[in-house]
Amino acid sequence: MPKIKTIRGIENRKVISQKEWLAARKKLLAKEKKFSKLRDALNEERRKLAWVKIEKEYVFDGPNGKVALGDLFCGKSQLIVYHFMFSPDWDEGCEHCSFWADHFDSVNLHIGARDTAFAVVSRAAEENSHIPEAHGLEVLLGFVVRNGFQF
């Protein structure tokens, strides 16, 4: 039996004929389709949830000074906020966030056409507030959150 390294350690893999594999794959496909329909129904329920009025005044340090949460919408009806994890006591941002930030360059083009604004927020220390620019985020709204912002 061949062995393969996975995130759970070394696992054995069974080798079967193409006919056996196809039968197993079709059985799994039926489960995948059922799961997709359940996920779609769950997503629809979430979209229908009532909205919550934001009572707290959120203020961000932006490239041009202080900015309120409402300003992040930039006149759009929807806002996507990406939390770039960067603790004030870190020298570098989260590796995962850095990876995604390296690919944000075309985000505004696509979501901007869908009445949606996009903002990147972080808890980076003042001296590290340039980090979003290092990941090509100068074309986005790169805001720094300070003073105990609660995510």
Order of alpha helices (4+ residues) and beta strands (2+ residues): beta-beta-alpha-beta-beta-beta-alpha-alpha-beta-alpha-beta
